Amino acid sequence: MKVAMSRTRPSSGPSAPHGPDGVSPTAARLRRVFCASPLAPALALAAVALVFAGRASALPMGHYESWMLMLDSTPTARSLSANHAVAQAWAPGVTLRRWEEPAAHGATLLRESAGLSLTHRLHRWNLPHAQANLWLVGEAGQLRRAGGHGRTAGNGGYGALAFMADYETTRVYAGGSLKLLRSEGGLRHDVARLRTGFSLWEADYEGTQPWLIVEAERTRYSVGSMREGTRLTPMLRLIHRRWFVEAGVNRDGGMLNLMFNY
């Protein structure tokens, strides 16, 4: 799960203009792009959330009683998750994930998981011209692993724990996260990320604010698997009060992150 900034906005404001079919121009443009994507089913679900979205937040959970939908896609991993803020600092949810673990001779082994999650905001600092947050996310469920290259196939339980922190102003962002996943058979999937960036300009309540972000990521897999080095990804982030979109390119290919809060 990515840690990203949110736009500090008033809690209410005028509605975005809509076309004859009742869909906002932004949602209509995104719908045309999504239909051409190989991830069309998941993206279509995200587009539905966009149409009915309220105030957006790109943090791991939204405001009290809100629903959040998140989609992350890279050349080697996909995840789709949703949560519901049942309190100011607590949000239970569900997560579906699949990734490819590198093996010998350029081969990969597929891992797929489905689990329940619980997001908790440990602390929030409201500073004079900035905001900072500390988060904890737990996850548990079932995982299916493919075999080969000396690794056995099978199904089993898994558990994961993530620590995340972010700091933001209206023009500067910095954040980091560490996620540790363990499963039966010695399976491990640990991901550490650091991010920083700046906004090109400030936007009004109904506007879209562009950001330039650089992410450094390091992934560690199970013992005996090939290990990646640090991967750098420059990306463009667009934040509107209803949605959050992030796209970038690194040596492995393109990445896309979507988040909606309603």
Secondary structure by P-SEA (a helix, b strand, c coil): cbbbbbbbcccbbbbcccccccccaaaaaaaaaaaaccaaaaaaaaaaaaaaccbbbccccccccbbbbbbbbccccccccccccccccbbbbcccbbbbbbccccbbbbbbbcbbbbbbccccccccccccccbbbbbbbbbbbbbccccccccccbbbbbbbbbccccccccccbbbbbbbccbbbbbbbbbbbbbbcccccccbbbbbbbbbbbbbbcccccccccbbbbbbbbbbcccbbbbbbccccbbbbbbbbcc
